[in-house]
Amino acid sequence: MSNSTPADGGDVRWLPLLLLIMLGAIWGGNPAFSKALVTNGISPPAVVFWQTLGAGILLSIVCLVRRTPIRINRRAIIYYVMIGVIGIDLAYIMLVFSVRHLTVGYVSVLVLFSPLLTYVFAILLRVERLNLLRGLGILVGFAGAGVLVIPEGSLPSPELLGVALLAFIVPAGYATANIYAEWGRPENVDNVALAAGTMFAAAGGALVVALIDGSFHPVWADFAYREMVLFGFAFTTAVAFLTFYLIVALAGAVYLGQVGYLVTLFGVGWGVLFFGEGVPVMLWVAIVIVGVGVGLVNLGKTKAA
C-alpha cells in the first residue's frame, strides 16, 4: 500500500476547493452589498468609485510588498481602461442600479449568463467556431433567460420588465471584458499589478460619471454604518481578485470556471438571509435551465480542445 501524492492525483485538493467556495461567497455577495448601499442613499457610480478605489489601493499595497511594478505604458493603459470601464464600470453600475429595483437573487442569476455571452461574442468576432454541443448550450441558456423575465414568475412585478431586460447589460459587460482580457492583455505583466491598474481605471471612470450626474458621495462628511459597509465592499473586492489569481495558479482556469454556479447560489442565499427575499419557483427553474446551458457550453469547449 503506497502513500498518495499530489503528483499521482491521489490527494483531494482541498485548498483550491475551499478557495473556490470562498470566491463564490464573495462574488455572490456583490449584489447584496450593492443593495445595502444603494438603498441607503449612495448612488451606483459612487458605490463603484469607492469600491474600486479601495480595492486598487489594497492591491497596490500587495504589489508594493511583493516589489511588483504596475506597468504604465500605452498597451497597459488601454487594457486598464477597456476592462475598467466596460468590464467593471458599465457592468457594476448597472448591477447596482438593477438591484435597487430587483431582488438580489434575480441579479445573482445573471452572473451565469457571462460565459454564454462570452462564447456568443467570440463567435461573432470569429475568435472561436460554433460547434453543435456549445450551440445547444446557448439555446438552452437563452431559454432560461426567457423564464427569468416572465412577469409574475421570476420578476417581483410585471412593471419591472424594462429594468430586468436592462440588467442583462451586467453579463454582457463581463463577457466583453472576458474577450478583451485575452486578446488585449499586455505581455509579461503580473496579474495582481494588472488588477490594481484596472481598479484605478475603473475608479476614474466611475468618478467621472458621479461628478457629471452630481451623485458623488463624500465618505468623510458623515461617516456611519453605510460607509463601513462600503469599505468592506472594497476589501472583499481586493480579496476576491487575489483569490481569483491564486485559484488559477493552483488549479487552472477550467477549474475556476465552476465558480459561476457558486456565485449564483450564494447570491440567492445572501438575498434570503439579509433581505428576507422569497425565491420564486420560476427563479429556481431559470437557475437550473441556465446552469444546464452553461454546462453544455463548457462541455463543448472541453471536447473541442
TAJOZI-V445655 format. One record per residue. RES is the residue in one small letter. PSI is psi in radians with two decimals (* if undefined). Layout:
# TAJOZI-V445655
RES;PSI
RES;PSI
This chain:
# TAJOZI-V445655
m;2.11
s;2.69
n;2.51
s;2.58
t;2.80
p;-0.53
a;-0.60
d;0.09
g;0.11
g;-0.52
d;2.45
v;2.19
r;1.46
w;-0.61
l;-0.87
p;-0.64
l;-0.80
l;-0.70
l;-0.66
l;-0.75
i;-0.72
m;-0.73
l;-0.71
g;-0.68
a;-0.70
i;-0.92
w;-0.59
g;-0.38
g;-0.16
n;-0.85
p;-0.63
a;-0.80
f;-0.84
s;-0.75
k;-0.72
a;-0.64
l;-0.79
v;-0.50
t;-0.08
n;0.43
g;0.09
i;2.23
s;2.75
p;-0.82
p;-0.64
a;-0.68
v;-0.84
v;-0.65
f;-0.94
w;-0.60
q;-0.87
t;-0.61
l;-0.81
g;-0.75
a;-0.69
g;-0.72
i;-0.78
l;-0.73
l;-0.57
s;-0.63
i;-0.71
v;-0.76
c;-0.68
l;-0.76
v;-0.69
r;-0.08
r;0.78
t;2.06
p;2.56
i;1.99
r;2.38
i;1.48
n;3.07
r;-0.87
r;-0.69
a;-0.73
i;-0.72
i;-0.73
y;-0.85
y;-0.80
v;-0.79
m;-0.88
i;-0.70
g;-0.74
v;-0.78
i;-0.87
g;-0.41
i;-1.04
d;-0.97
l;-0.86
a;-0.78
y;-0.70
i;-0.73
m;-0.62
l;-0.82
v;-0.70
f;-0.78
s;-0.72
v;-0.25
r;-0.58
h;-0.52
l;3.04
t;2.73
v;-0.69
g;-0.76
y;-0.86
v;-0.59
s;-0.62
v;-0.53
l;-0.47
v;-0.60
l;-0.37
f;-0.24
s;-0.87
p;-0.56
l;-0.85
l;-0.56
t;-0.77
y;-0.71
v;-0.81
f;-0.65
a;-0.64
i;-0.80
l;-0.61
l;0.07
r;0.53
v;-0.59
e;2.83
r;2.66
l;2.36
n;2.89
l;-0.82
l;-0.77
r;-0.61
g;-0.72
l;-0.68
g;-0.69
i;-0.77
l;-0.76
v;-0.73
g;-0.76
f;-0.42
a;-0.69
g;-0.61
a;-0.66
g;-0.74
v;-0.63
l;-0.60
v;0.20
i;2.11
p;2.46
e;0.30
g;-1.51
s;-0.47
l;2.48
p;-0.53
s;2.51
p;-0.48
e;-0.26
l;0.17
l;-0.72
g;-0.78
v;-0.69
a;-0.68
l;-0.71
l;-0.55
a;-0.32
f;-0.15
i;-0.48
v;-1.04
p;-0.48
a;-0.69
g;-0.76
y;-0.77
a;-0.73
t;-0.75
a;-0.66
n;-0.76
i;-0.83
y;-0.55
a;-0.60
e;-0.73
w;-0.67
g;0.13
r;2.26
p;2.63
e;2.59
n;0.79
v;2.34
d;2.44
n;-0.76
v;-0.68
a;-0.67
l;-0.74
a;-0.70
a;-0.81
g;-0.69
t;-0.70
m;-0.71
f;-0.68
a;-0.71
a;-0.70
a;-0.71
g;-0.76
g;-0.77
a;-0.62
l;-0.74
v;-0.80
v;-0.77
a;-0.65
l;-0.65
i;-0.78
d;0.10
g;0.46
s;0.27
f;2.40
h;1.88
p;1.86
v;-0.38
w;-0.24
a;-0.72
d;1.20
f;2.15
a;-2.78
y;-0.74
r;-0.57
e;-0.60
m;-0.72
v;-0.71
l;-0.78
f;-0.57
g;-0.65
f;-0.77
a;-0.74
f;-0.81
t;-0.54
t;-0.78
a;-0.77
v;-0.68
a;-0.75
f;-0.71
l;-0.72
t;-0.73
f;-0.92
y;-0.53
l;-0.69
i;-0.75
v;-0.73
a;-0.66
l;-0.67
a;-0.16
g;2.86
a;-0.57
v;-0.76
y;-0.74
l;-0.54
g;-0.37
q;-0.19
v;-0.43
g;-0.69
y;-0.72
l;-0.67
v;-0.79
t;-0.82
l;-0.76
f;-0.70
g;-0.79
v;-0.75
g;-0.74
w;-0.62
g;-0.71
v;-0.76
l;-0.83
f;-0.42
f;0.04
g;0.51
e;2.47
g;2.70
v;1.77
p;2.64
v;-0.69
m;-0.48
l;-0.72
w;-0.67
v;-0.77
a;-0.73
i;-0.79
v;-0.81
i;-0.84
v;-0.68
g;-0.71
v;-0.75
g;-0.79
v;-0.70
g;-0.72
l;-0.69
v;-0.77
n;-0.70
l;-0.69
g;-0.65
k;-0.72
t;-0.77
k;-0.68
a;-0.71
a;*
